[in-house]
Amino acid sequence: MKVKSVDIAKKLNISKATVSLALNNKPGVSEKTREKVLLCAEELNGQKQEQQKPQESPKMIKIIIVNNKLNVVLNYEMDLWTLAFRVYDAESKRIGCTLGITFVEDNSSDIERAIEEANGADVAGVVLFATEMRQEQFEPFRRIKKPMIIYDNDLTKECHCVSIDNVAAVKEAVDYLAVRGCTDIKYLANKIDIYNFMQRRAGFRAGLHKNRLELHSDSVIKIGETIDKVHENMSRYLDSVRQRDGSYKLPDAFIMENYQVSVGVIHALQDKGISIPGDISLIGVDELPPTSRFENNVRLTTVKIEHAERARLAMMLLFYEMSRESYEENDRGFRDGKFKSYCNCEILPGNSVKVLNRYE
């Protein structure tokens, strides 16, 4: 629909008759006025056409969560993943996108459905939430044609990967104990062998080597995957190291792989009357649920992992890939360059580690 003469007249503050003469190329108006009218008509007509364009639905950032039923991503009592999802949601909204989440179980129909959804016209980019993923599970996801980054795992060189520097984190925990006189340190592991946990165990072994401490066959103990199982298995372990005089033959310190291990172990120790840190020093990897409460005001020294900022970095890399989609690959092939980004961790001191007398 063309713009009306009355609209042009109002815009230029001239009569409707003058506008009509100019538009119909009739005499009676100056050439300058005629040019003004034609330019105004073109401008207003363009504005009207723009207004009449159907509004496009906002594009979606699709998060695909591979759920191997390991209870690491789901039933995560700390709501740490909630922090990450809040960031994903806020960052998506910031660029005018919506957020969609798809849970995928390890079966072909679920995976095919997720890939089809990810390649849909309404999807602008994909976050593959790969906490529970195994290396071989990535293969079908190569068929996703949209910009994609991998979060919480290091699966491929084909995408940007954002993860935790688990090796350095646990090495730092060993250092923290070693400088306080601990020479006999054991690592209490989850029974699940996901990427993050395997990396933490590698960090423990590297930390022992760095500090010239011995690695024994029982230096790494798989103690359980849930708080209840950890509590049960830790109680059995303590019974096995109880001596005739009622005391316990314990190492100098335990490093605990994740929050389920930390909570279950602390409760088992306190059930047996074992003093923290009087009888045993403890460091946990990742913070505890805010609902965790322990006797004698125990505050666990923890390796703090940054979840929210890691999600923000993931979105920055995804937006970068999305912005490059319309560009041709340059002469240097820069578009093929992908990065592995690892967030640093820090020790948050509590009161669960003591300086041993032999060190003072």
C-alpha positions in Angstrom: 0.0 0.0 0.0 1.5 3.4 -1.1 1.8 6.3 1.3 -1.1 8.9 1.2 -0.6 12.4 0.0 -2.0 13.7 3.3 0.9 12.0 5.2 3.4 13.7 2.9 1.7 17.0 3.3 1.8 16.8 7.1 5.4 15.7 7.1 6.6 18.6 4.9 4.0 21.1 6.2 2.7 21.9 2.8 -0.7 21.6 1.1 -2.2 18.3 -0.1 -2.7 20.0 -3.6 1.0 20.8 -3.8 1.9 17.2 -3.0 -0.5 15.9 -5.7 1.0 18.2 -8.3 4.5 17.1 -7.4 3.7 13.4 -7.4 1.9 13.5 -10.7 4.6 15.6 -12.4 2.2 18.6 -13.0 3.3 22.2 -13.4 2.7 24.6 -10.5 5.5 23.5 -8.1 9.2 24.3 -8.1 11.7 21.6 -8.9 13.1 21.8 -5.4 9.7 21.2 -3.8 9.0 18.4 -6.3 12.3 16.7 -5.1 11.4 17.1 -1.5 8.0 15.5 -2.0 9.4 12.5 -4.0 12.1 11.9 -1.4 9.5 12.1 1.4 7.2 9.7 -0.4 10.0 7.2 -0.9 11.0 7.5 2.8 7.5 7.1 4.2 6.7 4.3 1.8 9.7 2.4 2.9 8.7 2.9 6.6 5.2 1.6 5.9 6.5 -1.5 4.1 8.9 -2.2 7.0 6.0 -2.0 9.5 3.9 -4.3 7.4 6.6 -7.1 7.3 5.6 -10.1 9.3 7.6 -10.2 12.6 10.0 -13.1 12.7 9.9 -15.4 15.7 13.0 -15.0 17.9 15.8 -17.6 17.2 16.6 -20.2 19.8 19.8 -21.2 21.6 19.4 -25.0 22.1 21.0 -26.7 25.0 21.3 -30.5 24.6 22.0 -32.4 27.8 23.1 -36.0 27.4 21.8 -37.9 30.4 23.5 -41.1 31.0 21.5 -41.5 34.3 24.6 -41.0 36.4 22.9 -38.5 38.7 25.6 -35.9 38.1 23.6 -33.4 35.9 20.1 -34.4 37.2 19.3 -34.4 41.0 22.2 -32.1 41.6 21.3 -30.9 45.1 23.5 -27.8 45.0 21.6 -26.3 42.1 25.0 -25.4 40.6 23.7 -26.3 37.2 20.8 -23.8 37.9 23.4 -21.1 38.1 24.7 -22.1 34.7 21.2 -22.2 33.2 20.4 -18.7 34.5 23.4 -17.4 32.7 22.4 -19.3 29.5 18.9 -17.8 29.7 20.1 -14.2 30.5 22.8 -14.3 27.7 20.3 -15.7 25.2 17.8 -12.9 26.0 20.5 -10.3 25.7 20.9 -11.0 22.0 17.1 -11.5 21.4 17.1 -15.3 21.5 15.0 -17.8 23.5 16.4 -20.8 25.3 15.4 -24.4 24.7 16.6 -27.4 26.6 16.5 -31.0 25.3 17.4 -34.0 27.5 18.9 -36.9 25.5 19.3 -40.4 26.7 21.7 -42.9 25.2 19.5 -44.3 22.5 19.4 -43.7 18.8 15.8 -42.3 18.6 16.5 -39.7 21.3 19.7 -38.7 19.7 18.2 -38.4 16.2 15.4 -36.3 17.6 17.8 -33.9 19.3 19.9 -33.6 16.1 16.8 -32.9 14.0 15.7 -30.2 16.5 19.2 -28.6 16.6 19.3 -28.3 12.8 15.8 -26.7 12.7 15.4 -23.2 11.1 14.5 -21.7 14.5 17.8 -22.6 16.1 20.7 -20.1 16.0 23.3 -22.0 18.1 23.8 -25.2 20.2 25.4 -25.8 23.6 26.2 -29.5 24.0 26.1 -30.0 27.8 28.4 -33.0 28.0 29.1 -33.6 31.7 28.0 -37.2 31.5 29.1 -37.9 27.9 31.6 -40.5 26.9 34.0 -39.8 24.0 32.3 -42.3 21.6 28.9 -40.7 22.2 30.0 -37.5 20.3 30.1 -39.1 16.9 26.4 -38.6 15.8 26.4 -35.0 17.1 28.9 -34.1 14.3 25.8 -33.9 12.1 24.6 -30.8 13.8 25.1 -28.0 11.2 24.6 -25.1 13.5 27.3 -23.2 15.5 28.0 -25.4 18.5 30.2 -25.4 21.6 30.8 -28.2 24.1 30.4 -27.5 27.8 32.0 -29.4 30.7 33.9 -31.8 28.6 36.8 -32.1 26.1 35.4 -34.2 23.3 36.8 -32.9 20.1 38.9 -30.4 18.2 36.0 -29.5 16.0 34.2 -27.3 18.5 35.2 -24.8 21.2 35.2 -26.7 24.5 34.7 -25.0 27.9 35.6 -27.1 30.9 37.3 -27.1 34.4 41.1 -27.3 34.9 40.5 -30.4 37.0 44.1 -31.5 36.9 45.5 -28.2 38.2 42.7 -27.9 40.8 43.5 -31.2 42.5 47.3 -30.7 42.2 46.7 -27.4 44.1 44.8 -29.3 46.8 47.7 -31.7 47.2 50.1 -28.8 47.4 47.9 -27.2 50.0 48.1 -30.3 52.2 51.8 -31.0 51.5 52.9 -27.6 52.7 51.0 -28.2 55.9 53.0 -31.4 56.6 50.7 -34.1 55.1 52.7 -36.9 53.5 50.1 -39.7 53.6 47.2 -38.4 51.4 44.4 -40.6 50.0 41.9 -39.7 47.3 38.2 -40.7 47.9 36.6 -41.0 44.4 33.1 -41.3 43.1 32.4 -44.7 41.5 31.4 -43.0 38.3 34.2 -42.5 35.6 33.1 -39.3 33.9 35.6 -36.9 32.2 35.8 -34.4 35.1 36.4 -37.2 37.7 39.1 -38.9 35.6 40.9 -35.6 35.2 40.7 -35.0 39.0 42.3 -38.3 39.6 45.1 -37.5 37.1 45.6 -34.3 39.0 45.9 -36.2 42.3 48.6 -38.5 40.9 50.4 -35.5 39.4 50.2 -33.7 42.7 51.8 -36.6 44.6 54.6 -36.8 42.0 55.3 -33.1 42.2 55.5 -33.2 46.0 57.6 -36.5 45.9 54.9 -38.4 47.8 54.3 -42.1 47.2 51.3 -43.4 45.2 50.1 -46.7 46.6 47.6 -49.2 45.2 45.1 -47.9 47.8 45.9 -44.2 47.4 42.7 -43.8 45.3 39.6 -45.4 46.8 36.3 -45.5 45.0 33.9 -44.8 47.8 30.4 -44.4 46.2 28.3 -42.3 43.9 25.5 -41.0 46.2 25.6 -39.5 49.7 24.0 -42.5 51.2 26.3 -45.0 49.4 29.4 -43.0 50.3 28.3 -42.9 54.0 27.7 -46.6 54.0 31.0 -47.5 52.3 33.0 -45.0 54.3 31.6 -46.5 57.5 32.8 -50.0 56.3 36.2 -48.6 55.5 36.6 -47.0 58.9 35.6 -50.3 60.6 38.4 -52.0 58.5 41.1 -49.6 59.8 39.9 -49.6 63.4 42.6 -50.9 65.8 42.3 -52.9 69.0 42.5 -49.9 71.2 39.5 -48.3 69.4 41.5 -45.8 67.5 41.6 -45.6 63.7 44.7 -46.0 61.5 44.0 -43.1 59.2 46.2 -41.2 56.6 47.1 -37.5 57.2 44.4 -36.3 54.8 41.6 -37.2 52.4 40.8 -35.3 49.2 37.2 -35.9 48.2 36.2 -36.0 44.5 32.9 -34.2 44.6 30.2 -32.9 47.0 28.4 -36.3 47.4 31.7 -37.8 48.5 32.4 -34.9 50.8 29.0 -35.0 52.6 28.9 -38.8 53.0 32.5 -39.0 54.3 32.1 -36.2 56.8 28.9 -37.7 58.3 30.6 -41.2 58.5 33.6 -39.7 60.2 31.5 -37.8 62.7 29.3 -40.9 63.4 32.5 -42.7 64.4 33.6 -39.8 66.7 36.6 -39.0 64.5 37.7 -35.4 64.9 38.0 -33.1 61.9 40.7 -31.8 61.6 42.2 -33.2 64.9 42.3 -36.8 63.6 42.1 -36.2 59.8 42.4 -33.3 57.4 39.9 -32.9 54.6 39.6 -31.1 51.3 36.6 -31.4 49.0 36.4 -30.6 45.3 33.5 -28.2 44.6 31.4 -26.5 47.1 28.8 -28.1 49.3 25.0 -27.7 49.1 23.9 -24.7 51.2 21.8 -27.1 53.3 24.8 -29.1 54.5 25.3 -29.0 58.2 27.9 -30.8 60.3 28.6 -31.2 64.0 31.3 -29.2 65.8 31.0 -26.3 63.3 33.1 -28.1 60.6 33.6 -25.9 57.6 35.1 -27.8 54.8 38.1 -26.5 52.9 37.1 -26.7 49.3 38.3 -26.4 45.8 36.0 -23.7 44.4 34.8 -24.3 40.8 33.3 -21.3 38.9 30.1 -22.5 37.3 28.4 -19.3 36.3 31.4 -17.6 34.7 32.2 -20.8 32.8 28.7 -20.7 31.3 29.2 -17.1 30.4 32.4 -17.9 28.6 30.7 -20.7 26.7 28.0 -18.3 25.5 30.6 -15.8 24.4 32.3 -18.4 22.3 29.0 -19.6 20.9 28.0 -16.0 19.9 31.3 -15.6 18.3 30.7 -18.7 16.1 27.2 -17.5 15.3 28.4 -14.1 14.2 30.9 -15.7 11.8 28.4 -17.9 10.1 27.8 -15.4 7.3 31.5 -14.8 6.6 33.6 -16.7 4.1 36.7 -18.5 5.4 39.7 -16.1 5.1 43.0 -17.0 3.5 44.5 -18.2 6.7 41.6 -20.6 7.4 41.0 -18.7 10.7 37.4 -19.9 10.9 38.7 -23.4 11.5 40.5 -22.4 14.7 38.9 -23.8 17.8 39.8 -23.4 21.4 39.8 -25.4 24.6 39.1 -23.1 27.6 39.6 -24.3 31.2 38.5 -22.3 34.1 41.0 -21.9 37.0 39.9 -23.0 40.5 40.9 -21.7 43.9 41.1 -23.1 47.4 38.5 -21.7 49.8 40.0 -22.3 53.3 37.7 -23.7 56.0 38.7 -25.3 59.3 39.0 -28.9 58.1 42.8 -28.8 57.5 45.4 -28.5 60.3 49.2 -28.0 60.3 50.8 -31.2 61.6 53.1 -31.0 64.6 56.0 -32.5 62.6 55.8 -29.5 60.2 55.5 -26.7 62.8 
